[in-house]
Amino acid sequence: MSTSQKKQPLPPLPADVIARRAAAKRRSLFFALAGIILVADYLTKAWVVATIPVGETHASWGILRITHVLNSGAAFGLGDKFTVAITIISMMIISAVASALWRSTNSAWAAGLALILGGAFGNLYDRLFRPPAPFSGHVVDFISVGKFPVFNIADSAVTIGVIIVVICIIAGKKLTGVPRQNDSTADNAQVSRA
């Protein structure tokens, strides 16, 4: 192959194209995290339903027990008389969280929102498709720690996600926007311009 026939390198992509591709990758990663939470929650609940009768304990390690409990309320058994309302509110929260996650450019915010989204979907699945009826299904809880109310993976994910979001708010991190440069990055940028 002669030098005149060598392939010319492609011109660099515009910065906006690179930024959009990076945002799409980041979004995919965090929505995948939400999906992993949903699948883990579904599989563990399916195992509990298939192997442990309601009200019985399968295993115990000190204060940690695996106990099959049905929860008609919200997280940790709160609001057990309002299952349909909780289901509808959950759907609205899921929409808002998914929208915020889609817009998020901050990784800490995105991680917290992804955990909330995956956990909320996990418990919503139970409310929609488990007995006694659609929109009033009971959530399967099975992790029992000491005197704390019995919970599941979805509850844990939502709790951790909310803690991350609260930390972001307290720390003044923005959901969207251009990431701020820290002092060393700003100093390096000034040195390189000189």
C-alpha positions, 0 to 999 in steps of 0.5 A: 500500500503506497503512502498516498493510499493510507487512510486519513485519520477521522477529524475529531468529534465536536465537543457537544457530540462528545458531551452527549455521548458521555451523558448517554453512557452515564445515564445508562450506567445509573439506569442499569444500577436501578435495574440491578436493584429491581432484579435483586429485589425481585429474585430475593422476594421470589426465593422468600415466597417460594421457600418460607411460609408467611410469618416463619423464620428461615435462618437466624444469625445473632440479631439478623433473621430471614423472616417472611412478612407481608406488608400492606403499607409503606416502608417499614410497615407504615400506613397499612390502611392506605395501600392504594394511595401509597401505590399511586403516590409511588408511581408519581415519585417514580416518574419524578425520580426517573426524570431527575435521574435523566437530567442529572449530571452529578454522579452522587446525585445520580447514584442516590436517585438510581437507588431510590428508583430501583427500590421504588420499582421493586416495591411498586411491583409487589403492590401491583402484582401480588395478592390480595389485588392489583394496586393493593398487593402486599410487599414481601419483607424478609430482613429482620434486624433486632427490634427494627421493622422487617424490610427488604432490598428495595427498602434498603436501596431507597433508604441509602438513596435518600441518605445520598440525596440528603448529603448532596443537598447539604453539601450544596451539590447541584443536580445538573450543570457543569461540574466545578473545577477544584482548585488544583484543576483550575491552577493546572488550567492557568499554568497550561495557558501561560 
